[in-house]
Amino acid sequence: MSSIGMGRLRFELRTSRLKAGCSTAELATRPLGHAISQSAGLDGVVCYAQEVGSLRAQCGDKFTLVTPGIRLPDDDAGDQRRVVTPWDAVAGGSNYLVVGRSITAAINPTDVIDSIISRLTRA
């Protein structure tokens, strides 16, 4: 849901019953969905950094949070609407990061990976 707005979400879900003013972040962090995830035996979910705090509070420290939408400070957000740096995501409580375009679009992807890991391990 990183690149989707509420209008598009209503269209995709074929419903207009999503309450007015409800954001994609609010939908992603509704307690019922994650309670169901845990009761179904899932060990975690994919969520954006903006939802990590709420999910941690609802699901506890042992619930794994995988965070996409990771960009380096000088990167273009592209089609993503909710991006965050790797260090901000980890500081916020993300367990795993999905870093795509910052690496694949780099002239030297290995240097980018090494730089990210170096900074994360210093923190």
ZALUM-957937 format. One record per atom (N, C-alpha, C, CB): residue in one letter; atom name; x, y, z. Coordinates in steps of 0.05 Angstrom, whole numbers. Glycine has a CB too. Example, Ala and Ser with C-alpha at 12.3 -4.5 7.8 and 13.67 -1.06 7.14 Angstrom:
// residues 2
<'a','N',<264,-114,156>>
<'a','CA',<246,-90,156>>
<'a','C',<264,-66,156>>
<'a','CB',<226,-89,181>>
<'s','N',<257,-45,142>>
<'s','CA',<273,-21,143>>
<'s','C',<258,1,157>>
<'s','CB',<282,-12,114>>
END
This chain:
// residues 123
<'m','N',<16,-24,0>>
<'m','CA',<0,0,0>>
<'m','C',<17,25,0>>
<'m','CB',<-19,0,24>>
<'s','N',<43,22,-8>>
<'s','CA',<60,46,-6>>
<'s','C',<55,66,-28>>
<'s','CB',<89,37,-8>>
<'s','N',<43,57,-50>>
<'s','CA',<38,76,-72>>
<'s','C',<9,78,-79>>
<'s','CB',<54,66,-96>>
<'i','N',<-8,73,-61>>
<'i','CA',<-37,73,-66>>
<'i','C',<-51,93,-48>>
<'i','CB',<-49,45,-63>>
<'g','N',<-69,108,-59>>
<'g','CA',<-85,127,-44>>
<'g','C',<-112,115,-37>>
<'g','CB',<-89,153,-59>>
<'m','N',<-127,128,-21>>
<'m','CA',<-153,117,-12>>
<'m','C',<-173,114,-36>>
<'m','CB',<-166,135,9>>
<'g','N',<-172,132,-55>>
<'g','CA',<-190,129,-77>>
<'g','C',<-185,104,-93>>
<'g','CB',<-188,153,-96>>
<'r','N',<-160,99,-98>>
<'r','CA',<-152,74,-112>>
<'r','C',<-158,50,-95>>
<'r','CB',<-122,75,-119>>
<'l','N',<-154,51,-69>>
<'l','CA',<-159,29,-52>>
<'l','C',<-189,22,-52>>
<'l','CB',<-150,34,-23>>
<'r','N',<-206,42,-51>>
<'r','CA',<-235,38,-52>>
<'r','C',<-242,24,-78>>
<'r','CB',<-251,65,-49>>
<'f','N',<-230,33,-100>>
<'f','CA',<-235,21,-126>>
<'f','C',<-226,-8,-126>>
<'f','CB',<-221,37,-148>>
<'e','N',<-202,-13,-117>>
<'e','CA',<-191,-40,-117>>
<'e','C',<-207,-59,-100>>
<'e','CB',<-162,-40,-108>>
<'l','N',<-217,-50,-77>>
<'l','CA',<-233,-66,-59>>
<'l','C',<-262,-67,-67>>
<'l','CB',<-230,-56,-31>>
<'r','N',<-269,-51,-87>>
<'r','CA',<-296,-49,-98>>
<'r','C',<-316,-42,-76>>
<'r','CB',<-304,-76,-110>>
<'t','N',<-308,-22,-59>>
<'t','CA',<-325,-14,-38>>
<'t','C',<-323,16,-33>>
<'t','CB',<-319,-29,-12>>
<'s','N',<-344,28,-24>>
<'s','CA',<-343,56,-15>>
<'s','C',<-347,57,15>>
<'s','CB',<-365,73,-30>>
<'r','N',<-347,33,28>>
<'r','CA',<-353,32,57>>
<'r','C',<-330,39,75>>
<'r','CB',<-363,4,63>>
<'l','N',<-307,45,63>>
<'l','CA',<-285,54,80>>
<'l','C',<-292,81,90>>
<'l','CB',<-257,54,65>>
<'k','N',<-290,85,116>>
<'k','CA',<-299,111,127>>
<'k','C',<-284,135,117>>
<'k','CB',<-297,110,158>>
<'a','N',<-298,157,114>>
<'a','CA',<-285,181,104>>
<'a','C',<-263,189,123>>
<'a','CB',<-306,204,102>>
<'g','N',<-241,198,112>>
<'g','CA',<-218,207,127>>
<'g','C',<-200,184,137>>
<'g','CB',<-228,222,151>>
<'c','N',<-208,159,131>>
<'c','CA',<-192,136,139>>
<'c','C',<-167,135,120>>
<'c','CB',<-208,109,137>>
<'s','N',<-144,132,132>>
<'s','CA',<-119,132,116>>
<'s','C',<-110,103,111>>
<'s','CB',<-97,148,130>>
<'t','N',<-92,99,92>>
<'t','CA',<-81,73,87>>
<'t','C',<-66,63,112>>
<'t','CB',<-63,72,62>>
<'a','N',<-53,82,126>>
<'a','CA',<-38,75,150>>
<'a','C',<-57,64,171>>
<'a','CB',<-22,99,161>>
<'e','N',<-80,77,174>>
<'e','CA',<-100,68,194>>
<'e','C',<-110,40,187>>
<'e','CB',<-124,87,195>>
<'l','N',<-115,35,161>>
<'l','CA',<-124,8,153>>
<'l','C',<-103,-13,159>>
<'l','CB',<-131,8,123>>
<'a','N',<-78,-6,154>>
<'a','CA',<-56,-25,158>>
<'a','C',<-52,-32,187>>
<'a','CB',<-31,-14,146>>
<'t','N',<-59,-15,205>>
<'t','CA',<-53,-20,233>>
<'t','C',<-78,-26,250>>
<'t','CB',<-40,4,245>>
<'r','N',<-100,-32,237>>
<'r','CA',<-124,-39,253>>
<'r','C',<-118,-64,269>>
<'r','CB',<-148,-44,234>>
<'p','N',<-124,-63,295>>
<'p','CA',<-117,-86,312>>
<'p','C',<-128,-113,303>>
<'p','CB',<-126,-80,340>>
<'l','N',<-152,-113,293>>
<'l','CA',<-165,-138,286>>
<'l','C',<-149,-154,266>>
<'l','CB',<-193,-133,276>>
<'g','N',<-139,-140,245>>
<'g','CA',<-124,-154,224>>
<'g','C',<-99,-167,235>>
<'g','CB',<-116,-134,203>>
<'h','N',<-85,-153,253>>
<'h','CA',<-60,-165,263>>
<'h','C',<-66,-185,285>>
<'h','CB',<-42,-143,274>>
<'a','N',<-87,-182,299>>
<'a','CA',<-95,-203,319>>
<'a','C',<-101,-229,303>>
<'a','CB',<-119,-194,336>>
<'i','N',<-115,-226,281>>
<'i','CA',<-121,-249,264>>
<'i','C',<-95,-261,254>>
<'i','CB',<-140,-242,241>>
<'s','N',<-77,-244,245>>
<'s','CA',<-51,-254,235>>
<'s','C',<-37,-271,256>>
<'s','CB',<-33,-231,226>>
<'q','N',<-36,-261,280>>
<'q','CA',<-23,-276,302>>
<'q','C',<-38,-301,308>>
<'q','CB',<-20,-258,326>>
<'s','N',<-64,-300,310>>
<'s','CA',<-80,-324,317>>
<'s','C',<-79,-345,295>>
<'s','CB',<-109,-316,323>>
<'a','N',<-73,-336,270>>
<'a','CA',<-70,-355,248>>
<'a','C',<-42,-368,248>>
<'a','CB',<-75,-341,221>>
<'g','N',<-25,-359,267>>
<'g','CA',<1,-372,269>>
<'g','C',<23,-357,254>>
<'g','CB',<0,-399,259>>
<'l','N',<17,-334,243>>
<'l','CA',<38,-319,230>>
<'l','C',<58,-308,250>>
<'l','CB',<26,-296,213>>
<'d','N',<83,-307,242>>
<'d','CA',<104,-297,259>>
<'d','C',<108,-267,255>>
<'d','CB',<130,-312,254>>
<'g','N',<96,-255,234>>
<'g','CA',<99,-227,228>>
<'g','C',<84,-219,203>>
<'g','CB',<129,-221,225>>
<'v','N',<88,-193,196>>
<'v','CA',<75,-182,173>>
<'v','C',<94,-163,159>>
<'v','CB',<49,-168,181>>
<'v','N',<87,-156,134>>
<'v','CA',<100,-135,119>>
<'v','C',<85,-109,126>>
<'v','CB',<101,-141,88>>
<'c','N',<99,-89,134>>
<'c','CA',<87,-63,141>>
<'c','C',<106,-41,136>>
<'c','CB',<77,-63,170>>
<'y','N',<95,-17,132>>
<'y','CA',<112,6,128>>
<'y','C',<121,17,154>>
<'y','CB',<98,27,111>>
<'a','N',<143,32,154>>
<'a','CA',<156,42,178>>
<'a','C',<136,59,194>>
<'a','CB',<180,59,171>>
<'q','N',<118,72,181>>
<'q','CA',<98,89,195>>
<'q','C',<79,73,212>>
<'q','CB',<83,105,174>>
<'e','N',<77,47,208>>
<'e','CA',<60,30,223>>
<'e','C',<74,14,245>>
<'e','CB',<45,11,205>>
<'v','N',<101,14,244>>
<'v','CA',<116,-4,262>>
<'v','C',<109,1,292>>
<'v','CB',<145,1,258>>
<'g','N',<108,26,300>>
<'g','CA',<103,32,329>>
<'g','C',<77,20,338>>
<'g','CB',<104,61,334>>
<'s','N',<56,25,322>>
<'s','CA',<30,15,329>>
<'s','C',<29,-15,329>>
<'s','CB',<9,26,309>>
<'l','N',<42,-28,310>>
<'l','CA',<42,-57,308>>
<'l','C',<58,-69,331>>
<'l','CB',<53,-67,282>>
<'r','N',<80,-57,339>>
<'r','CA',<95,-66,362>>
<'r','C',<78,-66,387>>
<'r','CB',<120,-49,366>>
<'a','N',<63,-44,391>>
<'a','CA',<46,-42,414>>
<'a','C',<24,-64,414>>
<'a','CB',<33,-14,416>>
<'q','N',<13,-70,391>>
<'q','CA',<-8,-89,389>>
<'q','C',<2,-118,390>>
<'q','CB',<-23,-85,363>>
<'c','N',<25,-123,378>>
<'c','CA',<33,-151,373>>
<'c','C',<57,-160,389>>
<'c','CB',<39,-154,344>>
<'g','N',<71,-141,402>>
<'g','CA',<94,-149,418>>
<'g','C',<120,-150,403>>
<'g','CB',<89,-175,431>>
<'d','N',<142,-153,418>>
<'d','CA',<169,-153,407>>
<'d','C',<176,-177,391>>
<'d','CB',<188,-150,429>>
<'k','N',<162,-200,396>>
<'k','CA',<169,-224,381>>
<'k','C',<157,-226,353>>
<'k','CB',<161,-248,397>>
<'f','N',<138,-208,348>>
<'f','CA',<124,-208,322>>
<'f','C',<143,-194,302>>
<'f','CB',<97,-193,323>>
<'t','N',<150,-207,280>>
<'t','CA',<169,-197,260>>
<'t','C',<156,-177,242>>
<'t','CB',<181,-220,244>>
<'l','N',<169,-154,238>>
<'l','CA',<160,-133,221>>
<'l','C',<180,-129,198>>
<'l','CB',<155,-107,236>>
<'v','N',<171,-134,174>>
<'v','CA',<187,-131,149>>
<'v','C',<178,-105,136>>
<'v','CB',<184,-156,130>>
<'t','N',<198,-87,131>>
<'t','CA',<191,-61,122>>
<'t','C',<202,-55,94>>
<'t','CB',<202,-40,141>>
<'p','N',<184,-52,74>>
<'p','CA',<192,-43,48>>
<'p','C',<191,-12,46>>
<'p','CB',<173,-55,26>>
<'g','N',<196,-1,23>>
<'g','CA',<195,28,19>>
<'g','C',<220,41,31>>
<'g','CB',<170,39,33>>
<'i','N',<242,27,31>>
<'i','CA',<267,38,42>>
<'i','C',<282,53,20>>
<'i','CB',<285,16,54>>
<'r','N',<289,78,26>>
<'r','CA',<304,94,7>>
<'r','C',<327,108,22>>
<'r','CB',<286,115,-7>>
<'l','N',<348,114,8>>
<'l','CA',<370,130,19>>
<'l','C',<362,159,17>>
<'l','CB',<397,124,4>>
<'p','N',<374,176,33>>
<'p','CA',<365,205,34>>
<'p','C',<365,219,7>>
<'p','CB',<383,220,53>>
<'d','N',<384,213,-10>>
<'d','CA',<385,227,-36>>
<'d','C',<370,214,-58>>
<'d','CB',<414,230,-44>>
<'d','N',<357,191,-52>>
<'d','CA',<342,176,-73>>
<'d','C',<315,189,-78>>
<'d','CB',<338,148,-64>>
<'d','N',<306,186,-103>>
<'d','CA',<279,195,-111>>
<'d','C',<259,174,-99>>
<'d','CB',<276,197,-142>>
<'a','N',<237,183,-89>>
<'a','CA',<217,165,-78>>
<'a','C',<203,149,-100>>
<'a','CB',<196,181,-62>>
<'g','N',<204,159,-125>>
<'g','CA',<192,144,-147>>
<'g','C',<162,142,-142>>
<'g','CB',<204,116,-150>>
<'d','N',<151,118,-145>>
<'d','CA',<122,114,-142>>
<'d','C',<114,109,-113>>
<'d','CB',<113,91,-160>>
<'q','N',<133,108,-95>>
<'q','CA',<127,103,-67>>
<'q','C',<118,128,-53>>
<'q','CB',<152,91,-53>>
<'r','N',<97,126,-38>>
<'r','CA',<87,149,-23>>
<'r','C',<97,151,5>>
<'r','CB',<57,149,-23>>
<'r','N',<105,128,16>>
<'r','CA',<114,127,44>>
<'r','C',<142,114,45>>
<'r','CB',<94,112,62>>
<'v','N',<162,130,44>>
<'v','CA',<189,120,44>>
<'v','C',<203,128,70>>
<'v','CB',<205,129,20>>
<'v','N',<224,114,77>>
<'v','CA',<240,120,101>>
<'v','C',<268,109,97>>
<'v','CB',<227,107,127>>
<'t','N',<287,121,111>>
<'t','CA',<315,112,108>>
<'t','C',<318,86,123>>
<'t','CB',<335,133,118>>
<'p','N',<339,70,117>>
<'p','CA',<343,45,131>>
<'p','C',<347,49,161>>
<'p','CB',<368,31,120>>
<'w','N',<362,69,169>>
<'w','CA',<368,74,197>>
<'w','C',<343,83,212>>
<'w','CB',<391,94,201>>
<'d','N',<326,99,199>>
<'d','CA',<301,107,213>>
<'d','C',<283,83,216>>
<'d','CB',<287,129,196>>
<'a','N',<282,65,196>>
<'a','CA',<265,42,199>>
<'a','C',<274,24,221>>
<'a','CB',<265,26,172>>
<'v','N',<300,19,223>>
<'v','CA',<311,2,245>>
<'v','C',<307,15,272>>
<'v','CB',<340,-4,240>>
<'a','N',<312,41,273>>
<'a','CA',<308,56,298>>
<'a','C',<279,55,307>>
<'a','CB',<317,85,296>>
<'g','N',<261,54,288>>
<'g','CA',<232,52,294>>
<'g','C',<223,25,302>>
<'g','CB',<216,61,271>>
<'g','N',<239,4,298>>
<'g','CA',<232,-23,307>>
<'g','C',<228,-44,285>>
<'g','CB',<207,-21,322>>
<'s','N',<234,-37,260>>
<'s','CA',<232,-57,239>>
<'s','C',<254,-78,242>>
<'s','CB',<236,-43,211>>
<'n','N',<246,-103,237>>
<'n','CA',<265,-125,240>>
<'n','C',<280,-130,214>>
<'n','CB',<250,-151,247>>
<'y','N',<266,-129,191>>
<'y','CA',<279,-133,165>>
<'y','C',<271,-111,147>>
<'y','CB',<270,-161,154>>
<'l','N',<289,-104,129>>
<'l','CA',<285,-82,110>>
<'l','C',<284,-93,81>>
<'l','CB',<306,-60,113>>
<'v','N',<267,-82,65>>
<'v','CA',<266,-88,37>>
<'v','C',<277,-64,22>>
<'v','CB',<237,-95,26>>
<'v','N',<302,-66,13>>
<'v','CA',<316,-44,0>>
<'v','C',<319,-52,-29>>
<'v','CB',<344,-37,13>>
<'g','N',<304,-40,-47>>
<'g','CA',<304,-48,-75>>
<'g','C',<319,-28,-92>>
<'g','CB',<277,-51,-85>>
<'r','N',<304,-7,-100>>
<'r','CA',<315,11,-120>>
<'r','C',<340,26,-112>>
<'r','CB',<294,31,-127>>
<'s','N',<343,31,-86>>
<'s','CA',<368,45,-77>>
<'s','C',<392,28,-85>>
<'s','CB',<367,50,-47>>
<'i','N',<389,2,-86>>
<'i','CA',<411,-16,-93>>
<'i','C',<411,-21,-123>>
<'i','CB',<409,-42,-77>>
<'t','N',<388,-29,-134>>
<'t','CA',<388,-37,-162>>
<'t','C',<393,-14,-181>>
<'t','CB',<361,-49,-169>>
<'a','N',<387,11,-173>>
<'a','CA',<392,34,-190>>
<'a','C',<420,46,-186>>
<'a','CB',<371,56,-185>>
<'a','N',<435,36,-167>>
<'a','CA',<461,47,-161>>
<'a','C',<482,39,-183>>
<'a','CB',<470,37,-134>>
<'i','N',<501,56,-187>>
<'i','CA',<523,50,-205>>
<'i','C',<539,27,-194>>
<'i','CB',<540,75,-210>>
<'n','N',<543,28,-168>>
<'n','CA',<558,6,-154>>
<'n','C',<541,-4,-131>>
<'n','CB',<586,16,-144>>
<'p','N',<524,-24,-137>>
<'p','CA',<506,-34,-116>>
<'p','C',<520,-45,-91>>
<'p','CB',<489,-56,-128>>
<'t','N',<543,-57,-95>>
<'t','CA',<557,-68,-72>>
<'t','C',<566,-46,-53>>
<'t','CB',<582,-84,-82>>
<'d','N',<575,-24,-63>>
<'d','CA',<582,-1,-46>>
<'d','C',<558,9,-30>>
<'d','CB',<594,22,-62>>
<'v','N',<535,10,-42>>
<'v','CA',<511,19,-29>>
<'v','C',<504,-1,-6>>
<'v','CB',<487,21,-49>>
<'i','N',<504,-26,-12>>
<'i','CA',<498,-46,9>>
<'i','C',<518,-44,32>>
<'i','CB',<500,-75,-4>>
<'d','N',<544,-42,25>>
<'d','CA',<564,-40,46>>
<'d','C',<560,-15,63>>
<'d','CB',<592,-39,34>>
<'s','N',<553,7,50>>
<'s','CA',<548,32,65>>
<'s','C',<524,30,84>>
<'s','CB',<543,55,44>>
<'i','N',<503,18,74>>
<'i','CA',<479,14,91>>
<'i','C',<486,-3,115>>
<'i','CB',<456,2,75>>
<'i','N',<499,-26,110>>
<'i','CA',<506,-44,132>>
<'i','C',<525,-31,152>>
<'i','CB',<519,-70,121>>
<'s','N',<544,-16,141>>
<'s','CA',<563,-3,159>>
<'s','C',<549,17,177>>
<'s','CB',<584,12,142>>
<'r','N',<532,33,166>>
<'r','CA',<518,53,183>>
<'r','C',<499,40,203>>
<'r','CB',<502,72,165>>
<'l','N',<486,18,195>>
<'l','CA',<468,5,213>>
<'l','C',<482,-9,236>>
<'l','CB',<451,-16,198>>
<'t','N',<506,-20,230>>
<'t','CA',<520,-33,251>>
<'t','C',<534,-14,270>>
<'t','CB',<541,-52,239>>
<'r','N',<538,11,262>>
<'r','CA',<550,32,280>>
<'r','C',<529,43,299>>
<'r','CB',<562,54,264>>
<'a','N',<503,41,291>>
<'a','CA',<482,53,307>>
<'a','C',<477,38,333>>
<'a','CB',<456,54,291>>
END
